[in-house]
Amino acid sequence: MASALSFFTCLVLTVCIVASVDAAISCGTVTSNLVPCAGYLMKGGPVPASCCAGVSKLNSMAKTTPDRQQACKCLKTAAKSVNPSLASSLPGKCGVSIPYPISMSTNCNTVK
């Protein structure tokens, strides 16, 4: 579990380096809010309350179109290293509505 979490964190931090800096939300912010979700995203099971708190906080931070596009890019990249079905279902399991699906086919540049 620790190595999976390290891999997940490194992957998302790598995206931070390459990602656009137009948005106020960084991939580091995305990562720090979603770290409590790593176990669920890898293996499933119950979603920890701390995970849903991070999902809610991240959603409330993404107020502008550039913020939402950047968060989408970070989530899309991070989803490569987790169970894609679990990643796409996470917002709904936490009672959070986001304006795009967490999917490899999502075009983050069109997120409003």
N, C-alpha and C positions, 0 to 999 in steps of 0.2 A: 504494500500500500504506500509506504513512504517513497519508494522508487517511482511508482506511478505518479504520485503527487509532485515529485521533483521534476519528472518528465513533463507533466502538464504545465507546471509553472514555467519551466525553461522554454517550452514551446510558445506560450503566450508572451513571455518577455521578449523572445526573439522577434515576434510580430511587432512588438512595441518599437523596436529599433527600425524596422522597415516601414512601418505604417505612417500614414500622413499625420502631420502635426496640426492640421487645421482645426481639429476638434479639441474641446477642453477635456474630454475623457480619453485617457490613455489606456493601452492594453494592460499596463500595470494596475490601474484602477479596476479594470474588469477582472483581472486575476485575483486581486486581493479580496474583492467582493464574492468571488465564486470559489475560493479555496475550500470553504466548508462543504461544497457540493461535490468535491472530487470523488469521494467514496461512492456516492449515489451514481455519478456519471460513469463510473467504471463498472460497477457491479449491480446497480439497482437497489431495491429494498426501499425502506422508508426514507423520505426526504427529510433531512434534519431541519429543525426550526431555524438554525443559524444560516443554513443554505438559503431558505426562503427569505430571511431577513436581508441577505446579500443581494438576492435577485430583485427584491423590492427596492432596495436602496439604489442599485444600479439603474433600474428603470426610472426612478425619480430623478436621477442625475442626468439622464439623457433627454434634455429638454429641447435641444435644437436639432435641426436636420443633420448638420455635421457630426454632432454628438452621437445620434442614432446610427448614422452610417459607420462611424468609427467603431462603436460598440458592436455593430453587426459584423464588421470585418474581423474583429478580435474573436467574437463568438464563433464565427464560421471557421476560422483557422484552428481554434481550440477544439472544435467539434471533430476534427480529424483524428484526435488522439483518444476519444471517448466513444461510448456507444451512441451512435447517431440518433437512435430512437429515443433513448433516455434524454439526450440533450434537447431534442425537439419538444419533448413533453414537459420539460422542467418548468417553463413559465406557467403553464396551465396548472401543474401540480401545486404551484405556489400561489395560485390565484392572481397571477399577474398577466396582463394582456400587453403584448408587444406588437408593433405594426408590421412584423415580418416573421417568416418562419426561420427557425434555426436549422438550416439545411445547406448542404454543399452546393445546391443549385440556386440559392438566393443570390440575387444581384444586389449587393449592398449599395451600389452607386445610385440605385433607384429608390432606396428607402427614403421616406419623407419624414 
